[in-house]
Amino acid sequence: MRSSIISVFLLLVLILCPDGSQSWRRRRCNVVHCQWAHWSSWSTCTASCGPYGTQDRTRGTWIINECGGNACSGSNRETRACNRWCYNSGSVSGGSCGCSSGYTGTCCGNDIDECRSGNGGCDHTQTCYNTEGSFHCGCRSGYQPSGSRTCADINECSSGNGGCSDTCHNTQGSFYCSCRSGYRLSGSRRCVDIDECRSGNGGCDHTQTCYNTEGSFHCGCRSGYQPSGSRTCADINECSSGNGGCSDTCHNTQGSFYCSCRSGYRLSGSRRCVDIDECASNNGGCRRSDICTNTDGSFYCSCKYVPGTWSTWNCVVYTPLFLGIVCGGVPGLILLFVIACCIHCRCCNNKMVLPEPLHRACDERGMLAMGYLRFSLGEYET
C-alpha cells in the first residue's frame, strides 16, 4: 500500500514539473572534455640525405570527453621533412640533389674519377691523378713541365752520363746504357769485361790457348807449338834441336816429345838414360851358384873359379841321381864314366873343363850323345 502511494507521487511530479527533471539530471553528470596524451619521439628519418626524407610522431587520447564535453581537436599523427641535404656542397632543387663539379649520386656523395676516361684530358706526356672531387695532370717519369699544360722529355744523358759507365742513349721519356765491344751490362748501367775464352776457347785453334784481356782477348800457341801463319800454330819438332835433350832416343809428338832408352838402360828423370843393373835383381837370372857380372847396358853369368883343378873352372854336372856333381878333375871324370849318369856338363867362358885327350867337341846344348862328350862353347845359358 505504501509503495503504491510513492509511485503515484513520483508520477505526479514528472507530469507537473518537466523542466525540473532535467535540472535534476544535470546535477547528477559532470562534463569532461577530451585531452591528448604527449607526443611520441620522432621516428627515424626515411633517408640519410637527399630531397625525400621524412619522419613521423603520434599521440593518443589521454582523457575521453564525457557528459557533453568537447572532443579532442587536431590529428593524432604529425610528419615532417628530415635530412633533406646533399653532400659535398650539393643543394636540393626540384626534388633532387644538384651536385657540385666532381661529384655524382643521389646525395652527391660519389667522387667522379675523371682519369678513367681519356686520361682525364691530360697530354700523352702526362699522367692523370684523380683527387676527391677533382683531378690534376702530372708529368710522366722522364718528362718535366713545359708551359702550363704540357711536359717535355728530360735528357738524362746530359747529367752524369745518366749514370752509365760507358755509353748513354737518351729516348723519349727514358734512356738506356750500352757497352762497347768486349764488354756487357751488369745490371742496367755498369759495363763489365766479357771473358771470350769461357766459350769455345774464344774461337782459337785447337793448337792455341785463348787469353782473355780487358775488353778483348788473343790466341797464343800452346806449349809445343809455334806460330804458323796469322791464325794457326804448328808443332815444334823438339828432337831436331839437340836431340830434344835426350841422352839416347828422342821421339817427337804433336805438341810434345819424349825420350827412350835402348835395351839395358832406363830413364832417370825424363831425358837421361842410365845403365840397368840386371844383377841387382834375382842374380840377373843366373843360377845361384854362378856369378852375375853387370856391364854397361848388359850383363853376363860365369862359373866360380876353383884353384888347383885342371881347368881352374867349376862347371856343374846335371844328373838325374846326383845333382851338383863337380866336373873338372880326374875323380869327377872317373865318376862320370863309371856311373855313366851325366846328362850334360856346360863349359864356362870358352874354357874346356876336361883334359885335352878326352874331349871331343862342344856344342850349344852340351848333351852327352853317341859316346862322345859334347860341351857348350862361350858363355852358357841357363
C-alpha positions in Angstrom: 0.0 0.0 0.0 2.7 2.4 0.9 4.7 1.5 -2.3 1.7 2.3 -4.4 1.4 5.7 -2.8 5.1 6.6 -3.6 4.8 5.5 -7.2 1.8 7.8 -7.7 3.6 10.7 -6.1 6.5 10.4 -8.4 4.3 10.2 -11.5 2.6 13.5 -10.5 6.0 15.2 -10.1 7.1 14.2 -13.6 3.9 15.4 -15.1 3.8 18.7 -13.3 7.4 19.6 -13.3 9.1 18.5 -16.6 12.0 21.2 -16.5 12.8 20.4 -13.0 13.5 16.8 -14.1 16.3 18.0 -16.5 17.9 20.1 -13.8 17.9 17.1 -11.5 19.7 15.0 -14.1 22.5 17.7 -14.7 23.2 17.7 -11.1 24.0 14.1 -11.3 26.6 14.1 -14.6 30.0 16.1 -14.6 31.1 17.4 -18.0 34.6 16.1 -19.2 36.5 17.5 -22.2 38.8 15.4 -24.4 42.6 15.7 -23.7 45.5 14.4 -25.9 48.4 12.4 -24.4 52.1 13.5 -25.0 53.6 13.1 -28.5 55.9 10.1 -29.1 59.5 10.6 -30.2 60.1 11.3 -33.9 60.7 8.1 -36.0 63.9 7.5 -37.8 64.2 9.6 -41.0 63.3 7.6 -44.1 66.5 8.9 -45.9 70.0 9.8 -44.7 70.3 12.5 -47.4 68.6 13.8 -50.5 65.2 15.5 -51.1 62.7 13.0 -49.8 63.5 12.3 -46.1 60.5 12.3 -43.7 59.8 11.2 -40.1 56.6 10.8 -38.1 55.3 11.0 -34.5 52.0 10.0 -33.0 49.9 10.7 -29.8 47.0 9.0 -28.2 43.9 10.3 -26.2 44.7 10.9 -22.5 41.1 11.8 -21.4 37.9 11.0 -23.4 35.2 13.7 -23.4 32.1 12.9 -21.4 28.7 14.5 -20.4 28.7 16.7 -23.5 32.4 17.7 -23.1 34.5 18.8 -26.2 36.1 16.2 -28.4 40.0 16.4 -29.0 40.8 18.6 -31.9 43.7 18.0 -34.4 45.4 14.8 -35.7 47.0 12.1 -33.7 50.0 11.9 -36.3 52.5 14.5 -37.5 55.0 14.2 -40.4 58.0 16.5 -41.1 60.9 16.7 -43.6 64.3 15.4 -42.4 67.9 15.0 -43.8 67.0 17.0 -46.9 70.5 18.0 -47.8 73.3 16.9 -50.2 77.0 16.1 -49.6 80.0 18.0 -50.9 78.2 21.3 -51.1 75.4 20.0 -53.2 71.9 21.5 -52.9 68.3 20.2 -53.0 66.5 21.5 -56.1 63.4 20.3 -57.8 63.1 17.0 -55.9 66.8 16.1 -56.4 70.3 17.0 -55.4 72.2 19.3 -57.6 75.9 18.2 -57.2 79.0 20.3 -57.3 81.6 19.7 -60.0 83.5 16.4 -59.5 80.7 14.6 -57.6 77.6 12.5 -58.5 75.0 10.3 -56.9 71.6 10.7 -55.2 73.2 12.7 -52.4 76.3 13.9 -54.3 78.5 11.5 -52.2 80.3 9.8 -55.0 83.6 11.2 -56.4 83.8 11.2 -60.2 87.1 9.6 -61.4 87.9 11.9 -64.3 91.1 9.9 -65.1 89.1 6.7 -66.1 88.3 8.2 -69.5 90.7 9.7 -71.9 93.5 10.1 -69.3 91.3 13.0 -67.9 92.2 15.1 -70.9 95.9 15.2 -69.9 98.6 15.2 -72.5 100.3 12.0 -73.6 103.4 13.1 -71.8 101.4 13.4 -68.6 99.7 11.1 -66.1 96.2 11.9 -64.8 95.9 11.8 -61.0 92.3 11.7 -59.5 91.6 13.6 -56.4 88.5 14.0 -54.2 86.1 16.0 -56.4 88.7 16.8 -59.0 92.0 15.7 -60.7 95.2 17.0 -61.9 97.8 16.2 -64.6 101.5 15.5 -63.7 104.5 14.8 -66.0 105.3 11.2 -66.6 108.6 9.7 -65.5 111.3 11.0 -67.8 109.4 14.3 -68.5 109.4 17.7 -67.0 106.9 20.6 -67.1 107.0 22.7 -70.2 104.5 25.5 -70.2 101.2 25.3 -68.3 99.7 22.2 -69.9 102.4 20.1 -71.4 105.7 18.3 -70.5 109.0 17.9 -72.3 111.5 15.0 -72.4 114.3 15.0 -69.8 117.7 14.3 -71.4 119.1 12.0 -68.6 122.4 11.6 -70.5 123.1 15.3 -70.2 123.8 14.9 -66.4 126.4 12.5 -65.2 126.1 10.4 -68.4 122.9 9.1 -67.0 124.9 7.0 -64.5 126.1 4.8 -67.4 129.7 3.6 -67.1 130.0 3.6 -70.9 127.6 5.0 -73.5 124.2 6.7 -72.6 121.4 6.8 -75.1 118.5 9.3 -74.5 115.0 8.3 -75.6 111.5 9.9 -75.3 110.8 9.8 -71.6 113.7 7.4 -70.8 117.2 6.4 -71.6 119.4 3.3 -71.7 123.1 2.3 -71.4 125.2 0.3 -73.7 128.8 -1.1 -73.7 131.5 -1.1 -76.4 132.7 -4.3 -77.9 134.2 -6.7 -75.4 132.0 -5.6 -72.6 128.5 -6.4 -71.4 126.0 -4.8 -69.0 125.9 -6.0 -65.4 122.6 -4.6 -64.2 121.3 -1.6 -66.2 124.2 0.8 -66.1 127.6 -0.8 -65.3 129.7 -2.4 -68.0 132.0 -5.4 -67.2 134.5 -7.3 -69.3 133.3 -10.3 -71.4 135.5 -13.4 -70.9 135.5 -14.6 -74.5 137.7 -17.5 -73.6 134.9 -19.2 -71.5 133.1 -20.4 -74.6 134.6 -22.4 -77.4 138.2 -21.4 -76.5 137.3 -18.0 -77.8 137.3 -19.3 -81.4 141.1 -20.1 -81.1 142.5 -23.1 -83.0 143.0 -26.4 -81.1 146.7 -25.7 -81.2 146.2 -22.4 -79.3 145.3 -21.2 -75.9 142.8 -18.3 -75.5 144.0 -15.5 -73.2 141.3 -13.0 -72.0 142.2 -9.4 -71.7 140.3 -6.3 -70.6 137.7 -5.7 -73.3 139.3 -8.3 -75.7 141.3 -11.5 -76.0 144.0 -13.1 -78.0 145.1 -16.5 -79.1 148.6 -17.9 -78.3 150.3 -21.1 -79.3 150.1 -23.9 -76.8 153.3 -25.4 -75.4 155.0 -27.4 -78.1 153.6 -25.3 -80.9 154.8 -22.2 -82.8 153.1 -19.6 -84.9 152.3 -20.8 -88.5 150.5 -18.1 -90.5 148.3 -15.5 -88.8 145.7 -17.7 -87.1 147.3 -21.2 -86.6 150.2 -22.9 -84.9 152.4 -25.8 -86.0 154.1 -28.5 -84.0 157.7 -27.8 -82.8 160.0 -30.8 -83.5 161.9 -30.7 -80.3 164.1 -33.6 -81.4 165.5 -31.6 -84.3 167.5 -29.4 -81.9 170.0 -31.0 -79.5 168.1 -34.4 -79.8 165.5 -32.7 -77.5 168.0 -33.0 -74.6 167.6 -36.8 -74.6 170.7 -38.8 -73.9 169.5 -41.6 -76.2 166.5 -41.7 -78.5 164.1 -38.7 -78.9 160.5 -39.2 -80.2 158.6 -36.1 -81.4 154.8 -36.0 -80.9 152.1 -33.4 -81.7 152.9 -30.6 -79.2 155.4 -32.5 -77.3 158.1 -35.2 -77.3 159.6 -38.0 -75.1 162.9 -39.8 -74.6 163.5 -43.5 -74.6 166.5 -45.8 -73.9 167.9 -48.8 -75.7 167.9 -52.2 -74.1 169.9 -52.4 -70.9 169.2 -48.8 -70.0 166.4 -46.9 -68.2 165.3 -43.3 -67.9 166.5 -41.3 -64.9 164.1 -38.3 -64.9 162.6 -37.6 -68.3 165.7 -37.3 -70.6 168.8 -39.1 -69.2 169.4 -42.8 -69.7 171.4 -44.8 -67.1 172.5 -48.4 -67.1 170.2 -51.1 -65.7 172.0 -53.3 -63.1 170.4 -56.6 -64.0 172.4 -58.4 -61.4 170.7 -56.4 -58.6 167.5 -58.4 -59.0 167.4 -62.2 -58.7 171.2 -62.5 -59.6 170.4 -61.3 -63.1 168.7 -64.6 -63.8 172.0 -66.6 -63.4 172.0 -69.8 -61.3 172.6 -69.2 -57.6 175.9 -71.0 -57.8 177.1 -68.7 -60.6 178.4 -65.2 -60.7 176.4 -62.4 -62.4 178.5 -59.6 -63.8 176.9 -56.2 -64.8 178.2 -54.4 -67.8 177.3 -51.1 -69.4 173.9 -51.8 -71.0 174.1 -55.6 -70.4 175.4 -58.4 -68.0 176.8 -62.0 -68.2 176.9 -65.1 -66.0 180.1 -67.0 -65.2 181.3 -70.1 -63.2 183.0 -69.7 -59.9 186.9 -70.1 -60.0 188.2 -73.2 -58.2 192.0 -73.0 -57.8 194.0 -76.3 -58.1 191.9 -78.0 -60.6 192.9 -78.9 -64.1 190.7 -76.4 -65.7 190.6 -73.9 -62.8 186.9 -73.5 -63.6 183.9 -75.1 -61.8 181.2 -76.5 -64.1 178.0 -78.1 -62.8 177.0 -81.5 -64.0 173.3 -82.2 -64.1 172.4 -85.9 -63.4 169.1 -87.5 -62.5 170.6 -89.1 -59.5 173.3 -86.8 -58.2 172.6 -83.1 -58.8 175.5 -80.8 -58.4 178.4 -83.3 -59.0 181.5 -81.3 -59.8 183.2 -81.9 -63.2 186.7 -80.6 -63.9 189.0 -83.1 -62.1 190.0 -86.7 -62.6 187.8 -88.0 -59.8 184.9 -86.3 -61.5 185.7 -87.9 -64.9 186.1 -91.3 -63.4 182.8 -90.9 -61.7 181.3 -89.6 -64.9 182.3 -92.6 -66.9 181.9 -95.3 -64.2 178.4 -94.4 -63.2 177.5 -93.0 -66.7 175.0 -90.7 -65.2 175.9 -87.3 -66.6 173.2 -85.8 -68.7 175.2 -82.8 -69.7 178.0 -80.6 -68.5 178.4 -76.9 -69.5 181.6 -75.1 -70.4 182.3 -71.8 -68.9 183.9 -68.8 -70.6 185.2 -70.7 -73.6 187.3 -72.9 -71.3 187.4 -76.7 -71.7 186.8 -78.3 -68.4 188.2 -81.8 -69.4 191.8 -82.8 -70.2 192.6 -82.4 -73.9 193.0 -86.1 -74.7 189.5 -86.8 -73.5 187.4 -84.0 -75.1 185.8 -84.4 -78.5 183.7 -81.4 -79.2 181.4 -78.8 -77.5 178.1 -77.7 -78.9 175.5 -75.2 -77.7 173.5 -77.8 -75.9 176.3 -79.7 -74.1 174.5 -83.0 -74.4 176.2 -86.4 -73.9 175.5 -88.5 -77.1 177.0 -91.2 -79.4 179.8 -92.0 -76.9 181.3 -88.5 -77.1 181.3 -85.7 -74.6 179.9 -82.7 -76.2 180.2 -79.3 -74.4 179.0 -75.8 -75.0 181.3 -73.1 -76.1 181.1 -69.5 -75.0 179.0 -68.1 -72.1 176.5 -70.6 -71.1 172.7 -70.0 -71.0 170.6 -71.0 -68.0 
